[in-house]
Amino acid sequence: MEKTQASEMQKGEVKEQLKASSDGSICGFDSLHRLLKENLKPQHFQEVSRLLIGLNCGRGLDAISLPESVTAVSVEHGFDLQAFSFHADKELLREPRVVRVGLIQNSIALPTTAPFLDQKMAIFKKLKPIIDAAGASGVNILCLQEAWMMPFAFCTREKRWCEFAEPVDGESTQFLQSFALKYNMVIISPILERDINHGKVLWNTAVVIGNHGNIIGKHRKNHIPRVGDFNESTYYMEGNTGHPVFETAYGKIAINICYGRHHPLNWLAFGLNGAEIVFNPSATVGELSEPMWPIEARNAAIANSYFVASINRVGTETFPNPFTSGDGKPAHADFGHFYGSSHFSAPDASCTPSLSRNRDGLIIADMDLNLCRQLKDKWGFRMTARYDLYADTLARYLKPDFEPQVISDPLLHKKY
């Protein structure tokens, strides 16, 4: 009897795993937060949440009530909608600096076999009600996911996908400029850029659109992955724009595109340049990076005393021709599941629950930017950092005759 029960339990576990792999859920739930909330006693869930997502100014995050019309739109179009508020301590000499920030995650709208223009226009159509929902919610700064205007086809190494590339002022920017103007909203638009003035080469670029519909500037992805199916250097190379911080009507923002989140010095450089919010528009899959996803952004927020906004696309994108990536795996036609899970992290180590792993979504957060300086004062990371030592080590490391600073035990190789 015990063997039979054990066998049935194993079968059940296999079924749950198969379900998770097919629909992107976790045992039938679309996020870890919802799985825990449904299966733990309220007091246990409260304590687990304290450990997993932290406390903001000594308490749990407050949920924000959004207009009923926005909630109705999310139900009609089937996208996940969540909203929270990060507080800062009250100060005597500064007023609160509260900014409302929104992130959109989405799957593609048509199969990758559809005509390219149809695919792009279908994504525009799909995002319109979500962007409108952000605007109707009073979002000041909105960020979309990496290469939002196309399937993430860089696994294929096929050059026909280059047709999706467009200039900084191309149709995707023009599409978003009207929303920026309508809602007085800054919009970050990560695209595949065609550099018209420099040989028409491609870049992975984030365009920053101002709240008056103007183009403030752009930033190009600093770090290009060469891991697994992420064959992106077939299309574009490392960016050449440094670590710019864009001063907007709502605060100083920066964009650390996707793979740059694995490089601590990349996060640091945006902080040194004065960023208050760093956006991380991404396209990453569960098998490769999911255990790292909630850690890296949160650590960056803590170490650099700024807010981090993490965005990831959703769904499984299947391409017409199977491909391999030199990793010994059989030829396959998809990256794997893009697990969404977009969220915010604060400099005090608190973070929001994540959006769904398998649905489009809009997550909104009110941020009191005063919290950035308050945490700098509390922890003194800038004051106690040893940039002189780091700079010296890096300068020596870049020289061909660099020798690591290793002190060996003199008895280590002595023969007795």
N, C-alpha and C positions, 0 to 999 in steps of 0.2 A: 504493500500500500504506500509506504513512504517513497519507494522508488518511483511509483506511478505519479505521486504528487510532485516529486522533484522534476520528473520529466515534463509534466504539464506546466510547471512553473517556468522551465527553460523554454518551452514552446511559446509561452506567453511573452517572455522577455524577447525572444527572437521576433515575434510579431510586432512588438512595440518598436524594436530597432528598425525593422523594415518600414513601419509606418513613418517613423522619424526621418528615415532616409528618403522616403518618397514624397512627403509633403513638407519637409523642413521643420516639423514640430519637434518638441521634446516630450515624448510619451503622450502625444495628443494635445499638448499645450503650446501656445505660440511664443512663450517666453519663460525663462527660468523664474522670474518674479511671480508670474501667474500660477505656475506649477506649485511653487512653495506656498503661496497664499491659499490655494485650494486644498492643499494636503496637510498643512500644519494647523495646530490649534492657534487661535489669535495671539495668545501671549507668547507662544513659541515663534510664530511668524514675526512678531514685533522685535524679538531679540535677535533672530537670524537677520532681519533687515538691518538692524543696527550694525551688525558685524559686516554685512555684505555691502551696504551702500552708505554707511556712516551717518553722522549727525551734522546738521548745518547749524552753527551757532548753538550747539548743545541740544538740538531737537530734530525730529524727523522733518523731512521736506513737506511743505504745504502743497496741496493740489490747488490748481487755479480753476475757477469756474469760467467756462467759455460761453459765448452766446449760443442760445438754443439753435439758431440757424446754422452755426458751424457744426454743431453736433449732428444735426440733421443731414448735412452734406456728407459728413464722414460715414454715416449709416448708408446713405443712398449710394455712395461710390465705394463702399467697402474698405475704407482705409482706417488703420489704427490711429487714434487720436489721444494724446496724453499731454498734460500741462502741469508744470510745477513751479515753485518759487524758491530761489536761493536768497536768503537774507544776509545782511551784514549787521554788525553791532552799530547802535546809534552813536553818532559822533556829535561833539559840541560845536565844532568849527566848520564841518562840511555837511551839506545836505546829501541825502541818499542819491545815488546815480543809478537808477533802475533802468535797465534796457531789456526789452522783450525780444528773444531770439528764437528762431524757428529752424528746424531741420526737416528735409523731405527725403524719404527713401522710397524707391519704387522699382518694380520689375519692368522689363520691356513690354511693349503693347502688342506687337505682332511677331510672328515667327521670323527667325533670321533669314528665311528663304524669301520673304516678301521683298518687293522693290524697295531700294534704300530710301527713296524720298517718302514712300508710304510709311516706312518704319519710323522715320524722324517725325513726320507730321502726326502719327498716332501717339507718340510719346508726348508731343506738345499738347494734344487734345486730352490725354490722360492726366497731365499735370495741372492743367488749367484750374479745375475745381479745387485741387489741393492748395495751389498758390493763392487762389481766391479765399480759401478758408484761413490761410495764414494772414492775409491782408485784413480780412474781417475780424480776426482775433487781435489786431493791433500789433502784429509782429513788426519790429523795427529793422532787424537784420535777418535775412533768410539765406540759407545755404543748401544747395543741391548736391547730389552725390557725384563722384568722379565720373567724367565722361557721360553725363546724364543723357545726352542727346543721341545715344547710339548703344547697340549691344557692346559688351566688353569683349571684342573679337580678337584681342591681341595674343590670345593663346594660339591662334591658327597659323600665324606667320604669313597669311595670305595678304597680298598687297591691295586687293580690291577694296578692303575695308577703309583704306585711306580716303576714299571718296566722301566719307562722313566728315572729314576735316573741313574747317571753315575759318575765315579770318576772325580776329578779335571782335570786329564790328559786324560779324555775319548774322545769319538768320536767327540763331539761338539767342544771341545778345539782343537783337531787335525784338524778338518775342518777349523777352523778360523786361526790357526797358519800359514797356507800357505798364507792366505791373508795378515796377519801381516808382514810376510817376504817379500812378493811380493811388497807391497806398502809402506814399512817402516812405518807401522801404529800400534799404540797401540790400542788394542781392548778389550773392557769390555764385558764379556760373562756371563750373569746371567743364571744359570742352577739349576736344582734339583740335588743336590750333594749326592752321596753315599760315606760315610766316611769309606773307606776300613779298616783303621787301628783302628777304634773305634766301633767295633760291627756292622759295616755296616749300621749305623743309617743314617737318611736323614737330610739334611740341605738345606735351601734356600740360595744359594751362588752365589756371583759374582767372576768370575775368571778374573784376569788382565793379559793379554798377552802383552808382550813387543814388541817393533818394530823390534826386531830381531827374533821374533817367540818364544821367551822364556816365561815361566810362571813367572811373577814377584811375584805374591801372590794371596791371596783370601780374601774375606770378607763375613761373614755370617750375614744374616738379623737379626737386633737387636730386632725388635718389631714385634710380630706375632698377626694378627687380630683375634678377636673372635666377629665378627659383621656381621649380616645378613648371607649371603651364604658363607662368607669367613671363612670356617672351617679348616683353615690351620694347627692348632695345632693337628689335627688328623694325620698329616704326619711328621711335624718337629716342633721343639721348638725354643726358642730364641737363637740367635747366641752367640758365645763365643770368638769372635775375637776383641772385643773392637771397637775402632774408628780409624782404620788405615788410614794413608795417604800414597799413593804410589808415590814416586818420579820417574817420567818417563823422557824420553828425551825431553818431551814437556811441562813439568810442574808438579805440585803436585796435584794429583787428589784423590778423595774419592768417595765412593758409599753408598748412603743412600737408601736402598732398600725399595720401595713401602710404606708400612704402617709407616715406620720410619719418613715419612714427616709430620705426625701429631704430632710429639714430638719435640718441639722447642729445648730441651736440646740435642737431638740427632744431630740436625744441628749444634748447638753450639760446641759440642765436636769435630766434624770434623774441624771446623774453628780454634779452639784452637790448634789443631795439625798441622795447617799450610796449609790446603787445599786451592787451588786457583780455582778449578772447582769441584763441587760436582754433581755427576750424581744420578738421581732418577729413576731407571728402575722400572716400575709399571705395574699392571694389575688391572684396576679399572673401575667401571661401572657408567653410567650416573645417575641413580636414587639415588645411594649412595653418590657420591662424587663430581659431576661435578661443583657445585658452589664453592667448596673449591679448585679445581685444579689450577686455575690461581693465587690464592691468596697465598697459602702456600709457593710455590717455590719462588715467587717474594719476599715475606717477608723474607724468609731465606737468599736470596741473599743480600738484603738490610742490615739486622741485622748483618750479618757475613762478609760482604765486600768480597764476592767471587761470581763467576758465578755459576748458577745452570742450569743443563740440565735435562729436564723432559721428560720421554718417557712412552707412554702408548700403549698397544696393541689395535687392531681394530677388530670389528666384533662381532657377536653373536655365541657362541659355544654351540651347543646342544648336550646333552649327552644321552646315550641309556636308562637310568633308571631315572625316576622322583625322586626328593629328596625334603626334607623339612629341615628347619634350625631353628626350635624352635621359629619362629617369628610370628606364627599365619597365615602365608600365605599358600595357597593351594600348594600341591606338584607341582613342575615344573621341567623342564629339562634343563634350561639354567640360567646363571648368570644374564642375561640382556645384554645390548649393551656396549661393550668396545669402548669408544668414541675417541680413538686416541688422537689428539690434542697435540702432542708433540711440545715442544717449548724451548726456552732459556730465562733465566732471568739474568740481569746484576746487579752489586752492586750499580749502580746509579739509580735504579728503572726502567730502561728501559727493555723492553722485545720484543721478536719477535712475529709476528703473529703465530698462531698455524697451524700445519699440519691438514689435513682432519680428520673429525670425522668418515669417513666410507671407507677410502682407505688406502692401504699401502703407506708408504711415507719415504722420506729421507729429513731431514732438516740439513742444514750446516750453521755454523757461524764462522767467523773470530773473535777472541777475543784478544785484546791487554791486556795481564795480568797485565800490569802496572796500569790498572784502579783499581785493588784491593787495592794497597797501597795508591793510590790517594784518594780513598773514605775513607780509614782509617784515613788519615791525615785530610780530610775535616770534617768528622763527629765526629771523636774521640770516637767511640763506645767502643773500647778496653780500652782506657784511662779512660773513665767516668763510665765504668761498675763497679759494686761493688761485685766482686767475693767473697770477704771475707764475706760479708753479706749473699750472696746466699749459700755459703758453710756452714755457721753456721746454717742457716735455714734448709738446707737439712740434715745436721748431726743430728739436733734435731728431725726432722721429722721421721728419720729412727729408732728412739728409741721407744720401746713399750709404754713408759710413756709420749710421746709427747703431748703437749697441745698447741693448736693454739694461736697465739698472738692476742687476741681479747680484746679490751677495750670497755666495755659496758657503756652506759649512766646510771649513778647511779639512775636516775629518771625513767628509762624505766619500771621497775616492781614495782614501789612504788604505793601503793594504797592511793587515796585521799579521 
